[in-house]
Amino acid sequence: MTAAPSSASSSALPSVPSSAAAPTLVNPHDRPLPLFTVAELRALESGAAATLPPHTLMARAGAAAARFLTGQIAHDTAADAARPVLLIAGPGNNGGDALVVAAELRRAGVAVEVCMPVEVKPDDARWALGVARAAGVTITSTPPASFDAYGWIVDGMFGIGLARPLDGVFAELAQRVAARAAGQRGHAGVSAAAPYAAPRTQAQGPTTRGRVLALDVPSGLDSDTGNVVDGGVAVRANHTVTFIGAKPGLFMGSGRDLAGEVTVAPIGVDALAHGGAVLNAPALFDAHFPPRDFATHKGTFGSLAVVGGDTGMCGAPILAARAALYTGAGKVHVALIGKGGPAYDPPHPELMLHALDTLPLDGMDALSIGCGMGDSERATHVLRDVLQLDVPKLFDADALNLFARDAALAAALAARGTRAQDPAIVTPHPLEAARLLACDAQTVQRDRLAAARALTQRLASVVVLKGAGTVIAAPDGRIAINPTGNAALATGGTGDVLGGIIGALLAQGLPRYEAALAGVYLHGLAADALTARGDGPAGCTAGELAPMVRKLLNRLIYPAQG
């Protein structure tokens, strides 16, 4: 099908709802944005639509995405900016959004083409089709043989709520668009890491690579879970403009890779905090850090003991302890369970290494337990003993496997959190979480938010479910998804470093949930900053994270305190 002639005047357009102000675009890393499920978004859409003129939300969504795209094109070279934008429209309202974007771009003087293999069906999308035709947008039903002639590719095939895998022409297009996006490699860091990033040039490589924008969510992605729908195929984008509010699946699992850099377009819908998941950000935790006044001393910032290190496994607790030093703990001890451990740590003689039996753990301000702990009977006795102590505690690694294996130990952990109002922090990766929940890792990954919530209830603990889009959940229902971190963390020892960071924050008096939020955020941001300056993602070692955490802590947290 072909649109009306390109000379169509704006007066011939169907009625377009007016907007009082230019579309707002929000960087999700700037604040702790609420994250909305499909059900919540549907309710918001229905409520807003009942009070607005017809087609307003679609008109606003299209205008917002067009504003984002024109801003991106403005940074292209003249030759690249002259290339047409190809928008791929699906048969539903996501296709309608794409058609409005096309009309907005056309009126802004940007060359556009729309590929619509199946004509749109919903009333809003039919209105958008009329808008695009009246604006003179070229619309065809046959996909181009190649994307090489186009500057940007816009995915408007399917949005939220997709219930079945992509198939037919849309599956083929999704694979082609994903290949186009993957051609432009590189990690998209967050704004707080910007001081470490190399300068960007206007041209980011050939126009046959990258430059893929997804509307709302990449087609084929489950926006609630971050999984590809039913194991099918999905679009991979370099950027996603998501409407009304942010979605959990854009920041978890496969969604982090498929969505690229995410921008939120609220489109005038009141989407305030709703009691569900939020995106982790410094505003959630920075007020809880102790001030670094002149009159403070090492005792002000607490004593942490890292408990673990069975015979031959002392490296893990020492990594954790070094990270605790760099995160600002006043004094850091290592309590080794096994024999034959070193007398001190040569790179960091500030660490105090002890045989476990010689260190009074009840005199510590916090404990981080489990790194290199092993699964011996002695390790089990140590866990049983430390559970009785009135000291903030973090359990990781081998400690978690012991809880999974010993129901009585797990019950004691839950009882402590429930009756004594002394919740621990547990930091499982998906396989450890699966053992604790008596399921498999695939079940955990299928719905990471649900798995984290289940663990908080089972263990009466603050849960840090590690992985792409680490989930932090508290027994009182608070839950967050972390936006920082990248593949630089996919190396041995990074989990130990996280345990040391959070342990140090507990020793400094941060509440459990806020300590977990801050530790996860800084840990991931350190990986982003190292990657931005060329020290990752490949070959970054766990030990490199701690010095960067120190730098970020002093730049992000303490300047904010005045």
PAMIFI-742208 format. One line per 5 residues: number of its first residue (from 1); their letters; for each residue x, y, z of C-alpha. Coordinates in nm, 3 decimals. Each point is the difference from the previous one (the first is absolute). Layout:
N
NUM	A	X,Y,Z | ...
//
This chain:
562
1	MTAAP	0.000,0.000,0.000 | 0.117,0.354,-0.067 | -0.085,0.317,0.188 | -0.149,0.320,-0.128 | 0.231,0.218,-0.211
6	SSASS	0.286,0.161,0.189 | -0.139,0.346,-0.075 | -0.291,-0.055,0.238 | -0.036,0.308,0.217 | -0.025,0.001,0.377
11	SALPS	-0.357,0.129,-0.034 | -0.097,-0.337,-0.147 | 0.103,-0.184,0.316 | -0.260,-0.172,0.218 | -0.054,0.181,0.327
16	VPSSA	0.308,-0.039,0.219 | -0.047,0.061,0.375 | 0.198,0.304,0.103 | 0.269,-0.012,0.266 | 0.055,0.287,0.243
21	AAPTL	0.374,-0.057,0.021 | 0.281,-0.176,-0.180 | 0.024,-0.371,0.080 | 0.196,-0.080,0.314 | 0.282,-0.254,-0.020
26	VNPHD	0.142,-0.145,0.321 | 0.334,-0.171,0.058 | -0.095,-0.294,0.227 | 0.339,0.011,0.175 | -0.069,0.347,0.141
31	RPLPL	-0.257,-0.107,0.259 | -0.165,-0.307,0.160 | -0.279,-0.038,-0.256 | -0.291,-0.235,0.068 | -0.010,-0.309,-0.220
36	FTVAE	-0.339,-0.099,-0.136 | -0.133,-0.341,-0.094 | -0.223,-0.048,-0.304 | -0.308,-0.017,0.223 | 0.091,0.326,0.173
41	LRALE	0.069,0.171,-0.333 | -0.333,-0.111,-0.143 | -0.175,0.152,0.301 | 0.192,0.326,-0.038 | -0.078,0.014,-0.371
46	SGAAA	-0.370,-0.060,0.060 | -0.020,0.263,0.271 | 0.179,0.260,-0.210 | -0.194,-0.076,-0.317 | -0.330,0.053,0.181
51	TLPPH	0.090,0.364,0.069 | 0.176,0.095,-0.325 | -0.114,0.067,-0.358 | 0.018,-0.305,-0.231 | 0.345,-0.107,-0.122
56	TLMAR	0.184,0.232,0.241 | 0.226,-0.264,0.154 | 0.105,-0.136,-0.340 | 0.063,0.351,-0.131 | 0.215,0.082,0.304
61	AGAAA	0.193,-0.326,-0.023 | 0.078,0.056,-0.366 | 0.104,0.360,0.064 | 0.231,-0.104,0.284 | 0.174,-0.271,-0.204
66	ARFLT	0.034,0.237,-0.296 | 0.157,0.262,0.226 | 0.250,-0.257,0.125 | 0.082,-0.111,-0.353 | 0.047,0.349,-0.140
71	GQIAH	0.238,0.069,0.288 | 0.202,-0.306,-0.093 | 0.001,0.083,-0.371 | 0.126,0.351,0.081 | 0.328,-0.159,0.115
76	DTAAD	0.046,-0.204,-0.320 | 0.221,0.110,-0.284 | -0.177,0.184,-0.281 | 0.015,-0.308,-0.223 | -0.141,-0.228,0.268
81	AARPV	-0.273,0.246,0.099 | -0.116,0.011,-0.363 | -0.072,-0.372,-0.006 | -0.368,-0.087,0.050 | -0.133,-0.146,0.323
86	LLIAG	-0.172,-0.336,-0.041 | -0.283,-0.068,0.242 | -0.139,-0.354,0.027 | -0.364,0.006,0.110 | -0.182,-0.297,0.147
91	PGNNG	-0.375,-0.060,-0.017 | -0.083,0.143,0.344 | 0.042,0.321,0.195 | 0.379,-0.027,-0.001 | -0.031,0.026,-0.377
96	GDALV	-0.221,0.305,0.053 | 0.275,0.161,0.209 | 0.244,-0.062,-0.286 | -0.236,0.163,-0.248 | -0.031,0.312,0.215
101	VAAEL	0.380,0.014,0.031 | 0.026,-0.021,-0.378 | -0.246,0.287,-0.045 | 0.181,0.215,0.257 | 0.336,-0.063,-0.164
106	RRAGV	-0.142,0.071,-0.345 | -0.133,0.336,0.116 | 0.342,0.073,0.153 | 0.165,-0.048,-0.338 | 0.146,-0.347,0.068
111	AVEVC	-0.025,-0.254,-0.280 | -0.203,-0.300,0.117 | -0.144,-0.326,-0.126 | -0.234,-0.240,0.179 | -0.006,-0.376,-0.050
116	MPVEV	-0.339,-0.134,0.114 | -0.027,-0.370,-0.095 | -0.349,-0.029,0.155 | -0.228,0.302,0.010 | -0.069,0.135,0.348
121	KPDDA	-0.334,-0.094,0.157 | -0.085,0.187,0.329 | -0.190,0.329,-0.023 | 0.290,0.211,0.132 | 0.241,-0.163,-0.245
126	RWALG	-0.244,0.053,-0.290 | -0.010,0.368,0.091 | 0.381,0.005,0.000 | 0.003,-0.161,-0.343 | -0.214,0.285,-0.127
131	VARAA	0.238,0.252,0.158 | 0.298,-0.161,-0.172 | -0.171,-0.018,-0.338 | -0.111,0.362,0.020 | 0.355,0.104,0.088
136	GVTIT	0.127,-0.160,-0.319 | 0.184,-0.291,0.160 | 0.095,-0.279,-0.239 | -0.147,-0.326,0.133 | 0.072,-0.341,-0.149
141	STPPA	-0.091,-0.353,0.101 | 0.317,-0.168,-0.129 | 0.315,0.015,0.216 | 0.307,0.140,-0.175 | 0.260,-0.253,-0.113
146	SFDAY	0.267,0.191,0.190 | 0.017,0.259,0.279 | 0.321,0.151,-0.136 | -0.168,0.304,-0.153 | -0.160,0.108,0.328
151	GWIVD	0.145,0.209,0.279 | -0.226,-0.115,0.285 | -0.225,-0.303,0.037 | -0.299,0.042,0.233 | -0.165,-0.307,0.151
156	GMFGI	-0.373,0.060,0.039 | -0.115,-0.358,-0.052 | -0.129,-0.108,0.342 | 0.000,0.168,0.338 | -0.090,-0.116,0.350
161	GLARP	-0.221,-0.298,0.068 | 0.117,-0.220,-0.287 | -0.126,-0.348,0.092 | 0.153,-0.215,-0.274 | 0.335,-0.025,-0.178
166	LDGVF	0.058,0.208,-0.311 | -0.056,-0.198,-0.318 | -0.011,0.037,-0.376 | 0.114,0.329,-0.150 | 0.025,0.166,0.342
171	AELAQ	0.238,-0.267,0.132 | 0.214,0.040,-0.311 | 0.004,0.379,0.037 | 0.083,-0.025,0.371 | 0.305,-0.213,-0.080
176	RVAAR	0.114,0.241,-0.271 | -0.046,0.304,0.223 | 0.184,-0.174,0.287 | 0.291,-0.075,-0.231 | 0.010,0.365,-0.104
181	AAGQR	0.006,0.119,0.362 | 0.265,-0.251,0.107 | 0.233,0.128,-0.270 | 0.072,0.305,0.217 | 0.180,-0.142,0.300
186	GHAGV	0.076,0.173,0.325 | -0.139,0.042,0.348 | -0.248,0.273,0.081 | 0.112,0.132,0.336 | -0.219,0.197,0.238
191	SAAAP	0.015,0.372,0.056 | 0.195,-0.020,0.326 | 0.288,-0.172,-0.182 | 0.021,0.273,-0.264 | 0.318,0.162,0.139
196	YAAPR	0.186,-0.318,-0.092 | -0.138,-0.041,-0.351 | 0.198,0.069,-0.313 | -0.129,0.292,-0.210 | -0.260,-0.099,-0.257
201	TQAQG	0.041,0.093,-0.359 | -0.290,0.109,-0.214 | 0.017,-0.301,-0.226 | -0.025,-0.329,0.185 | 0.117,-0.220,-0.285
206	PTTRG	-0.173,-0.088,-0.327 | -0.373,0.055,-0.022 | -0.040,-0.370,-0.081 | 0.072,-0.066,0.367 | -0.195,0.093,0.310
211	RVLAL	-0.253,0.282,0.007 | -0.298,-0.212,0.100 | -0.274,0.157,0.212 | -0.273,-0.209,0.165 | -0.333,0.160,0.085
216	DVPSG	-0.117,-0.081,0.354 | 0.176,-0.341,0.016 | 0.202,-0.200,-0.252 | -0.245,-0.224,-0.183 | -0.001,-0.353,0.139
221	LDSDT	0.114,0.103,0.350 | -0.217,-0.072,0.304 | -0.006,0.342,0.169 | -0.085,-0.150,0.341 | 0.284,-0.251,0.023
226	GNVVD	0.274,0.095,-0.247 | -0.028,-0.337,-0.176 | -0.062,-0.055,-0.370 | -0.362,-0.110,-0.036 | -0.023,-0.380,0.002
231	GGVAV	0.362,-0.037,-0.105 | -0.064,0.148,-0.343 | 0.187,0.283,-0.169 | 0.011,0.367,0.091 | 0.127,0.331,-0.130
236	RANHT	0.329,0.125,0.134 | 0.006,0.380,0.013 | 0.268,0.259,0.071 | -0.259,0.229,0.158 | -0.351,-0.042,0.138
241	VTFIG	-0.249,0.281,0.063 | -0.254,-0.144,0.240 | -0.336,0.165,0.062 | -0.186,0.101,0.321 | 0.253,-0.164,0.232
246	AKPGL	0.297,-0.233,0.015 | -0.053,-0.376,-0.016 | 0.181,-0.263,0.210 | 0.090,-0.211,-0.300 | 0.206,0.278,-0.157
251	FMGSG	0.248,-0.027,0.288 | 0.010,-0.376,0.067 | 0.117,-0.315,-0.173 | 0.011,0.021,-0.378 | -0.172,0.336,0.013
256	RDLAG	0.320,0.179,0.100 | 0.167,-0.114,-0.322 | -0.303,0.035,-0.225 | -0.116,0.346,0.110 | 0.334,0.184,-0.022
261	EVTVA	-0.014,0.349,0.152 | -0.346,0.066,0.141 | -0.181,0.335,0.002 | -0.338,0.044,0.170 | -0.272,0.214,-0.160
266	PIGVD	-0.272,0.058,0.264 | -0.241,0.147,-0.264 | -0.192,0.191,0.264 | -0.130,-0.303,0.192 | 0.022,0.025,0.379
271	ALAHG	0.220,-0.299,0.082 | 0.113,0.068,0.354 | 0.144,-0.253,0.246 | -0.238,-0.291,0.020 | 0.138,-0.234,0.264
276	GAVLN	0.158,-0.238,-0.249 | 0.353,-0.031,-0.132 | 0.216,0.307,-0.054 | 0.325,0.060,-0.181 | 0.294,0.021,0.240
281	APALF	0.161,0.344,0.019 | 0.210,0.198,0.252 | -0.302,0.194,0.125 | -0.117,-0.322,0.167 | 0.309,-0.034,0.218
286	DAHFP	0.238,0.297,0.000 | -0.159,0.171,0.302 | 0.088,-0.302,0.217 | 0.377,0.031,-0.036 | 0.178,0.126,0.314
291	PRDFA	0.151,0.348,-0.031 | 0.378,0.021,-0.026 | 0.051,0.278,0.253 | 0.338,0.118,0.124 | -0.075,-0.137,0.346
296	THKGT	-0.061,-0.356,-0.117 | 0.244,-0.288,0.052 | 0.035,-0.362,-0.107 | -0.251,-0.114,0.260 | -0.261,0.229,-0.151
301	FGSLA	-0.011,-0.209,-0.317 | -0.031,-0.340,0.160 | 0.180,-0.331,0.019 | -0.076,-0.273,-0.252 | 0.101,-0.363,0.025
306	VVGGD	0.008,-0.206,-0.320 | -0.053,-0.362,0.107 | 0.104,-0.282,-0.231 | 0.311,-0.139,-0.159 | 0.021,-0.371,0.067
311	TGMCG	0.339,-0.159,-0.059 | 0.126,0.095,-0.347 | -0.283,0.247,-0.062 | 0.115,0.319,0.172 | 0.008,0.208,-0.320
316	APILA	-0.377,0.056,-0.004 | -0.029,0.159,0.348 | 0.311,0.209,-0.060 | -0.154,0.137,-0.322 | -0.315,0.085,0.195
321	ARAAL	0.199,0.161,0.281 | 0.203,0.216,-0.241 | -0.325,0.122,-0.155 | -0.129,0.087,0.347 | 0.309,0.214,0.064
326	YTGAG	-0.055,0.194,-0.322 | -0.370,0.047,0.087 | 0.084,0.188,0.317 | -0.026,-0.244,0.291 | 0.203,0.122,0.296
331	KVHVA	0.158,-0.337,0.083 | -0.013,-0.324,-0.200 | 0.076,-0.344,0.141 | 0.021,-0.334,-0.178 | -0.101,-0.301,0.211
336	LIGKG	0.139,-0.313,-0.169 | -0.171,-0.332,0.064 | 0.277,-0.218,-0.139 | 0.363,-0.055,0.084 | 0.313,0.125,-0.171
341	GPAYD	-0.131,0.345,-0.091 | 0.235,0.296,-0.041 | 0.100,0.207,0.300 | -0.078,0.321,-0.186 | -0.089,0.132,-0.344
346	PPHPE	0.317,0.155,-0.154 | -0.181,0.240,-0.239 | -0.228,0.110,0.283 | 0.163,-0.042,0.342 | -0.288,0.212,0.134
351	LMLHA	-0.207,-0.320,-0.001 | 0.010,-0.195,0.326 | 0.008,-0.376,-0.063 | -0.096,-0.241,0.276 | -0.077,-0.362,0.065
356	LDTLP	-0.376,-0.004,0.054 | 0.021,-0.113,0.362 | 0.217,0.299,0.097 | -0.237,0.275,-0.119 | -0.306,0.095,0.212
361	LDGMD	-0.264,0.035,-0.268 | -0.254,0.143,0.240 | 0.218,0.310,0.027 | -0.031,0.080,-0.369 | -0.237,0.253,-0.154
366	ALSIG	-0.077,-0.229,-0.295 | 0.086,-0.343,-0.138 | 0.038,-0.119,-0.359 | -0.011,-0.379,0.001 | 0.051,-0.270,-0.260
371	CGMGD	0.287,0.091,-0.236 | 0.213,-0.312,-0.046 | -0.171,-0.152,0.303 | -0.036,-0.349,-0.140 | -0.260,-0.256,0.104
376	SERAT	0.165,-0.174,0.293 | -0.165,-0.083,0.330 | 0.204,0.281,0.155 | -0.151,0.247,-0.248 | -0.348,-0.113,0.102
381	HVLRD	0.083,0.054,0.369 | 0.133,0.349,-0.080 | -0.326,0.093,-0.174 | -0.203,-0.132,0.291 | 0.206,0.207,0.244
386	VLQLD	-0.001,0.329,-0.194 | -0.377,-0.016,-0.043 | -0.029,0.057,0.376 | 0.200,0.323,-0.006 | -0.166,0.341,0.016
391	VPKLF	0.213,0.135,-0.284 | -0.111,0.101,-0.354 | 0.089,-0.289,-0.231 | 0.046,-0.074,-0.369 | 0.005,-0.359,-0.127
396	DADAL	0.149,-0.092,-0.336 | 0.147,-0.286,-0.202 | 0.061,-0.318,0.201 | -0.216,0.122,0.287 | -0.300,0.008,-0.234
401	NLFAR	0.061,-0.356,-0.114 | 0.015,-0.111,0.362 | -0.335,0.166,0.068 | -0.143,-0.176,-0.305 | 0.131,-0.335,0.122
406	DAALA	-0.101,0.035,0.366 | -0.366,0.084,0.060 | 0.059,0.068,0.369 | 0.263,0.262,-0.079 | -0.230,0.169,-0.251
411	AALAA	-0.281,-0.002,0.257 | 0.231,0.161,0.256 | 0.088,0.273,-0.250 | -0.368,0.069,-0.067 | -0.086,-0.003,0.369
416	RGTRA	0.271,0.251,0.073 | -0.136,0.237,-0.260 | -0.362,-0.049,0.105 | 0.012,-0.011,0.380 | 0.306,0.211,0.075
421	QDPAI	-0.066,0.252,-0.279 | 0.359,-0.063,-0.104 | -0.018,-0.086,-0.369 | 0.321,-0.113,-0.160 | 0.105,0.077,-0.356
426	VTPHP	0.038,-0.297,-0.234 | 0.166,0.040,-0.340 | -0.071,-0.305,-0.219 | 0.067,-0.040,-0.369 | -0.281,-0.177,-0.192
431	LEAAR	0.126,-0.354,0.069 | 0.041,0.069,0.372 | -0.345,0.156,0.004 | -0.139,-0.312,-0.168 | 0.151,-0.222,0.269
436	LLACD	-0.151,0.217,0.272 | -0.342,-0.013,-0.170 | 0.023,-0.373,-0.087 | -0.045,0.066,-0.370 | 0.229,0.040,-0.301
441	AQTVQ	0.183,0.305,-0.127 | -0.227,0.025,-0.305 | -0.298,0.048,0.230 | 0.182,0.278,0.185 | 0.093,0.174,-0.324
446	RDRLA	-0.350,-0.037,-0.141 | -0.123,0.260,0.252 | 0.283,0.156,0.198 | -0.224,0.239,0.190 | -0.223,-0.284,0.118
451	AARAL	0.303,-0.209,0.099 | 0.148,0.285,0.204 | -0.331,0.061,0.174 | -0.034,-0.371,0.078 | 0.348,-0.007,0.153
456	TQRLA	-0.071,0.301,0.223 | -0.302,-0.179,0.139 | 0.170,-0.336,0.042 | 0.311,0.137,0.171 | -0.140,0.324,0.156
461	SVVVL	0.308,0.170,-0.146 | 0.095,0.275,-0.239 | 0.074,-0.177,-0.328 | 0.252,0.102,-0.265 | -0.076,-0.223,-0.299
466	KGAGT	0.307,0.050,-0.215 | 0.005,-0.005,-0.379 | -0.086,0.225,-0.293 | -0.224,0.249,0.177 | 0.077,-0.096,0.360
471	VIAAP	-0.318,0.001,0.210 | 0.010,0.135,0.356 | -0.303,-0.094,0.212 | -0.094,0.056,0.364 | -0.242,-0.201,0.217
476	DGRIA	-0.224,0.308,0.034 | -0.073,-0.005,-0.375 | 0.245,0.261,-0.127 | 0.169,-0.118,-0.317 | 0.238,0.154,-0.253
481	INPTG	0.179,-0.094,-0.321 | 0.356,0.123,-0.042 | 0.091,0.172,-0.329 | 0.381,-0.001,0.035 | 0.255,-0.265,-0.092
486	NAALA	0.106,-0.188,-0.310 | 0.190,-0.307,-0.119 | 0.316,0.118,0.177 | -0.157,-0.159,0.309 | -0.005,-0.342,-0.168
491	TGGTG	0.326,-0.113,0.159 | 0.101,-0.183,0.315 | 0.000,0.191,0.326 | -0.238,0.283,-0.085 | -0.265,-0.147,0.228
496	DVLGG	0.251,-0.006,0.286 | 0.074,0.367,-0.066 | -0.373,0.080,0.018 | -0.025,-0.178,0.334 | 0.285,0.212,0.134
501	IIGAL	-0.152,0.324,-0.128 | -0.341,-0.065,0.157 | 0.163,-0.126,0.320 | 0.196,0.326,0.028 | -0.320,0.201,-0.041
506	LAQGL	-0.169,-0.204,0.273 | 0.297,0.070,0.229 | -0.044,0.372,-0.068 | -0.358,-0.015,0.122 | -0.202,-0.006,-0.320
511	PRYEA	-0.333,-0.185,0.038 | -0.007,-0.344,-0.160 | -0.207,0.083,-0.307 | 0.180,0.327,-0.071 | 0.341,-0.167,0.048
516	ALAGV	-0.098,-0.260,-0.258 | -0.127,0.265,-0.244 | 0.314,0.210,0.035 | 0.240,-0.293,-0.022 | -0.158,-0.145,-0.312
521	YLHGL	-0.020,0.340,-0.170 | 0.363,0.095,0.070 | 0.128,-0.349,-0.089 | -0.172,0.016,-0.339 | 0.094,0.361,-0.060
526	AADAL	0.366,-0.083,0.063 | -0.020,-0.256,-0.281 | -0.163,0.258,-0.227 | 0.267,0.260,0.077 | 0.285,-0.245,-0.055
531	TARGD	-0.154,-0.107,-0.330 | -0.050,0.361,-0.110 | 0.371,0.068,0.040 | 0.102,-0.318,-0.187 | 0.070,-0.238,0.289
536	GPAGC	-0.299,-0.222,-0.077 | -0.217,-0.182,-0.067 | 0.261,-0.258,-0.103 | 0.281,-0.068,0.243 | -0.123,0.216,0.288
541	TAGEL	0.091,-0.174,0.326 | -0.197,-0.001,0.324 | 0.279,0.178,0.185 | -0.023,0.300,-0.232 | -0.353,0.079,0.112
546	APMVR	0.077,0.112,0.355 | 0.223,0.302,-0.084 | -0.264,0.119,-0.245 | -0.270,-0.041,0.264 | 0.204,0.228,0.225
551	KLLNR	0.022,0.263,-0.275 | -0.373,-0.016,-0.072 | -0.088,0.010,0.368 | 0.195,0.321,0.047 | -0.131,0.161,-0.317
556	LIYPA	-0.366,-0.101,0.024 | -0.083,-0.032,0.368 | 0.216,0.240,0.196 | -0.034,0.300,-0.234 | -0.375,-0.052,0.031
561	QG	0.031,0.035,0.377 | 0.125,0.355,-0.035
//
